[in-house]
Amino acid sequence: MGHCSSHPSDLYELEGPESAIKGSRKILHSNEFEFLDKAATITENELYGPKNPWRLCTVSQVEEAKCVMKMLPIWLCTIIYSVIFTQMASLFVEQGDVMNAKLGKFHLPAARMSAFDICSVLICTGIYRQILVPFAGRISGNPKGLSELQRMGVGLIIGMFAMLVAGATEIQRLKYTTPGQNTSSLSIFWQIPQYVLVGASEVFMYVGQLEFFNEQAPDGIKSFGSSLCMASISLGNYVSSMLVNMVTGITTKGNSPGWIPNDLNTGHMDKFYFLIAVLTAFDFVIYLYFAKWYKGINLEENSDKGI
C-alpha cells in the first residue's frame, strides 16, 4: 500500500469551513511533531475509495493532539511554582507560629498573615492593569503589555525571590531565638515581604497560566486548559510534600535534627527555602527554552494569531 506525499497541502482535511470536530474551528498545519502527520496522510486506497475515520484523521484533529503535546512542557514547568504557592499555607504558617505575633494588646495568628497575600494580589492587579500594561504595550507593541508566556516567566522569578526572602527572614528569626523555648522574639511582621511577593507572583503566574491554557487549547477541549491549571496546583501540593519528606529523610541521618524538625529553632528551614529557590531557578531556565520553542495555535480564520 503506497502513500501519497506528506506535504501539508496533501494532508487530509474536510473541504469548506466545517471542521470534523463539531463546534470547532479548523486548525492550520504546524511543523512540530511531524510524525503525527502520518495520521492525516491519505493512502492510495483512501484517495480513490471511502475514508475510514478510524484510520484517517483530518489535519485539525492531528493539530489538536499537537496542541496538547506542545502545552505539556509549559505545564510541567509551572508545577514548581505551585510548590512555592503551597509554602504560604504550610511552612510560612509554621514559621510565623514561632515568631512574636503580638501587636500591642492584640495577638495576630500566623494563619491570618495570608491577608497580606490577598492585599498584594489586589494592589498588584491594579498596578499591572493601569501602569505595566500601557507601559509594556508601548515598548513591545503588544496591546496586552506582556504575552501570557512572559507573564508566567515573571511570576516564576518573583516566586523565586519570595523563597529567598523567606529564607533570609528565617535566618534573622534564628538570631532572636529564646534558649530553651521553641519561639523567637522577632516580630511576625518580618514575614510581610514574602507574602507580598507571593501575591505579586500570583498576578503574573496564575492569571497568565489560565489565559494561556484557555487561549491555546483547541475549541473542542477548552475545559482541558482549565483542568491543567488545577492539576498544576494539585501536583504542586504533592511535590511539596514529597520534597519535605525527602529533605527530612536525608537531613535527619546521624541523629541530626534535620532542616525542618518539630523544634524549628534547632533546624534550618532557611536551607529548605533556598533549595526551592534553586529548583525554581533551574526550572526557569528550562521554561525559557520551551517558551522560545513554543508556537501558538494557528486557526484557519485567524492564521496570524500568536501569543
N, C-alpha and C positions, 0 to 999 in steps of 0.2 A: 504494500500500500504506500504510494508515494505521497509526499507533502508539497503543497504549494509554497511559494516564497513566504517567509515570515515577516516581510516588510510591513510596517504599520498599516499601510494602505490596503494590504491584502488580508488583514486580520478580519474576522467576522464581527459584524455589527449590524443591528437592525436598521433598515432604511427609515428615513423620516425622523421626526422629533421624539417619537416614543422610545422609551428605554425598555429593555427586557425586565427591568426591575420596576414594578408598578409604583407610581408616585415619585419616582426618582428621575433626576436629570442625567443625561448621558455624560460620561467622563471621558475626556480625551486620553489617548495613549501616552504613557510615560516610558522613559528608558530604563528606570530602575527595575530590578528583579526580572530581567527579560526572560528568564527561564519559565516564568509563569505564562508568557505569551503563547506557549505551546497549547494551552487550553483553548485559545481562540484561533488557532491555526486550522484552516479548512483543508481537509484531505480531499483527494480526488473523488472518493465516493460521496462525500458530503457536498462537493461542488456541483455535482450533477444529480444528486439524489436527495432524499429527505434528510433534514438536520435533526439529530437526536440531542435535545437539550441537556441530557446527562453526559454526553460525550463532547459537546461543542458549546463553549461559553462565548458570550459577547465580550467585546473589549471593555465595556462598562463593568461587567461582572468581574473580569480579571482585575480591573483597576481598583475595584472595591477591596479585593484581597490585598493588593499592593498598598493601598492607603493604610490599612490596618497594620501591615508589616512595617511601614515607614514610621508610623506613630509609636510603635512599641519601644524602640531605643530611647526616644524622648521621654516616654512614660517611665521607663526604668530609672532614668536619671533624676526623676522627681521624688523617688521613694526616700532618698537620703534627706531631702528637705522635710518630709513628713516625720522623720526621726527627730529633727530639730524641733518641729512643732510639738511633738509628743513630750519633750522635756518640760514644757511650760506647765503641764498638768501632772508631772511626776517629780523629777529631781529639783525643779525650781521650788516646788512646794516644800519638799524635804529640806532644802537649803534654807528657805525662809522660816521654817519651824524652829530652827536652832539659832535664829538671829533675834535681835532686840526688836520686838514688834510693838513697843509702847509709843504712843503719841500723846504726850501729856497724861491725862487720866484714861485715855482710850487705849484699847488693845486691838490691833489690826491682825486678823487671822491671815496666815500666809496664803491661803487659797484665794483671798479677796484681792491679792495683788494682780490677778488677771484683769482687773478693771483697767489697769494701765495699758494692757494689750488692746482692749476694746477701744479705749480713747485714742490710742495710737492709730488704729485702723481707720477710725472716723476722721481724724485730723489729716492723716497721710492720704486718704482717698480724696479729700478736698484739695490738698496741695497738688496731688498728681493731676487731677482734672482741670484745675484752674490755672496752674502755673507750669508744671512739667510738660503737659500735652501740647499747649501752644508753643512753648519754647523749643521742645524737641521737634515739633512739626515744622517749624521754620527752618531748622537745621537739616532734617532728614527728608523733608518733603512728604512725609507720611502723615495724613490727617489724624491718625491715631496717636501720633507722637512717637511711640515705640511699638515695634511689632510684638506679637504675643511671645515669640521666642526670646526676644531681647528682654522683655519684662520678666520672664521666668529666670533668665540668667541673672538679672539684677537681684531678684528675690533670693537666689542661691547665695550670692555674695553677701547680702545683708544678713541672711541667716547665719552664715559663717562668722561674721563679725559679732552676732549675738552670742554665739558659743564662746568666742574669745573673751568677750566682756563678762560673761557668766563665770568663766574660769578665773579671770582677774578678780572678780568680786569674791570668789571662794578663797583665793589666796589672801585677800585682805581680811576676810572673815576669820581665817585660821590664826591671824596675828592677834585677834582680840578674844580668843577663847578663854573660858574660865576654868582653871585647873580643877579637876575632879567633877566637872559638870559637862553635860552634853549641850552646852549653849555658848553663845558668843555675844559680846556686848555691842557688836557692830549693828547699826540700825538696818532694819529690813528695807528701808527706802533706798539702800545701795542697789537693790535689785531692779529699780525702776528702769535704768538704761537697757537691760537685757530684755525686759518685757516690751519696752517701746520698740526696740529693734526687731523683735519677732513680729510685732504688729505691723511694722512698716514692710517687712518682708512678705507678709501675707497679702498685702495690697498688690504687690508685684507678682508673686508666685501663684497663689491660688486663683486670683481673678484672671490672670493671664493664662493659666493652665486650663481653666474651664472654658474660656473663649477659644483657645487654640484647639482643644479636642472637639468642641461643638462645631467650629468652623471647618475643620479639616476632615471630620467624619463625613462619609457619603450620606446622601439624603435618606437612604434606606436604613441606616444604622446610626442615626443621630444619638439615640439613647446610649449607644456604646461609648460615645465620647464622654458623656456624663458619668457612666459607670467606671471609666478609667480613673477619673478624679477620685471617686470614692474608694476604689481599690488601692490607689496610691496612699491614701490616709490610713487605710486598714493595714496594709503591708508595712507602713512606717511604724505603726504601733508594734507589730510583730517583730520587725527587725530591731527596734529599740530594746524590747525585752530580751531578744536573743543576744544582743550586744552586751547588755548588762550582765547576763548570765555568763557569757564568755569571759568578760573582763573580771568578774568576781571569781570565776574558777581559776583563772590564770594568776591573778594578783594575791590570792589568799594562800598560795602554796608556801610551805615552810613556816607555818604559824604566823604569817603576816596578816594584819587586819584587812588588807586589800584597799582598793580605791574607794569603795562605797560600802563601808561597814555600818552596823547599826549605830555606832557612835561616830558621827561624821567628823568629830574633832580628831580622831585617830586615823582618818583616811585621807585620801587625796582625790576628792571629787573634781577638783580643778583639772586633773590629768584626763579624766573622762571627758570633760567638756572640750579640752584641747584635742583629744582623739577624734571627737565628732567633727571639729573644725578641720582637721587634717583630711578626714574622709570626705568632707564636703568640698574641699579644695581639689582633691583628686577627682571627685565626681564632676566638678565644674569643668575640668579640662576635657573629660570625656564628653560632657554635654556640649561644649563648644564645637567639638569635632562633628557630632551628629547634627547640631543646629545648622552648621555650614553645609553639611551634606544634604539636609532635608530639602525637598522640593514640594511645594504645596499642591493641593488637589487642583486639577485643571478641568473645569466644567465646560461643556461644549458651548453653552450660551454665554460664557464669560471666560474665554480662553486665556485672557491675560491676567487672570486672578492670581494673586500671590499672597505671601504673608509678610 
